[in-house]
Amino acid sequence: MNTFDPTPYASFDRMSSGQWYLAVSDELGDLAGRAALLYHEYNQLGPTNPQRSSEILRELLNPASGTCTIKAPAIIEYGINTTIGEGVFINFGLTILDIAPVHIGARSLLGPNCQILTAGHPVDDVEMRSGGWENGAPVHIGEDVWLGGGVTVVGGVSIGDRAVIGAGAVVTRDIPADAIAVGSPARVIRMRDETRLERADLPDGVPVDALAELREHMDDH
């Protein structure tokens, strides 16, 4: 007779902490089901009801999140484990498996079809893997980061402020602040260079922070 009780191994807290866990509890099923209903509604709405879309993001994401833009379709497995900073823009096709915490810093940009995958399974122990055991590791993306289209970030990775990750890269290790990284696995090819600022290409008098000026103009009216 099998007397194994999975309950101690199937809680949200255990999952989020990075320990080996089993996704078999009502608690986890209810949380994932709630998120699925929310992102399904979000994806069905598309651009038709911006007010309701904003409400859904507030319901779906961690309460510490700021106001952000996420283009549908998007899938965020639990939502409550994902914190997105103020002014973040995420293009179409986002996938976040947030069994562990995900943080995306303010003003970061994510191109189309980016994936943030905190989930893991046993690598060497095939029997344990087929037995349903999983674990996760958090992802931290700093402020003012740009991920190009199709970037994949795996669990346990931190990307520093102002870093740029080239399209299609697979980020498997930490990327320092101000680094430009490309490839699979992503590798740093150079650091940001303050002598190469693209603002030099703008005509005289054109603002560098154009969106801030536009918002200020709208507030005045």
Secondary structure, DSSP 8 states (H G I E B T S, - for coil): ------GGG--HHHHHTT--EES-SHHHHHHHHHHHHHHHHHHHHTTS-HHHHHHHHHHHS-TT----EE-SSEEESSSTTEEE-TT-EE-S-EEEE-SS-EEE-TT-EE-TT-EEE-EE--SS-HHHHHTTEEEE--EEE-TT-EE-TT-EEETT-EE-TT-EE-TT-EE-S-B-TTEEEETTTTEEEEE--GGG-GGGGS-TT--SSHHHHHHHHHHH-
